[in-house]
């Protein structure tokens, strides 16, 4: 069931699918963030889903173009790097919102 970073699937599982154990779904592990962020398209209570397991381990890598001002993790904490993501609550949505005054200078 393609669409909307698992939101369609979560809505179907929560509102339409039989609750007799005959239907399981594979939705993104970050679906709960949509609920926390108050995304109106999500019509499910993600706290009611049961986690069965994971197919693969998670590793996320962020690449920056060679001409970008960010070359290291330290640079990423000190400079803005604009990136794209598949959705506000997607695992690929990286947000560094720590004020510079709270960052370590070492």
QUIWOUR-V804373 format. One record per pair of residues at least 12 apart in sequence whose ideal C-beta (glycine too) atoms are under 8 Angstrom apart, sorted by the first residue. I is the first residue (numbers start at 1). J is the second residue. If there is no record, write none. Layout:
{{I,J} {I,J}}
This chain:
{{1,25} {4,41} {4,87} {5,28} {5,31} {5,34} {5,86} {5,87} {5,89} {5,90} {6,27} {6,28} {6,31} {7,31} {7,34} {7,39} {7,41} {7,42} {9,25} {9,26} {9,27} {10,25} {10,27} {10,31} {10,34} {10,42} {10,44} {10,46} {10,49} {11,41} {11,42} {11,43} {11,44} {12,25} {13,25} {13,27} {13,44} {13,49} {14,43} {14,44} {14,45} {14,48} {14,49} {15,43} {15,44} {24,52} {26,55} {27,49} {28,90} {28,91} {29,54} {29,58} {29,91} {30,89} {30,90} {30,91} {31,46} {31,49} {31,89} {32,46} {32,47} {32,89} {33,88} {33,89} {34,46} {34,87} {34,88} {34,89} {35,47} {36,89} {37,88} {37,89} {39,88} {39,89} {58,91} {60,91} {60,92} {60,94} {62,76} {62,83} {62,94} {64,81} {68,81} {69,81} {76,96} {77,96} {77,98} {77,103} {78,100} {78,103}}
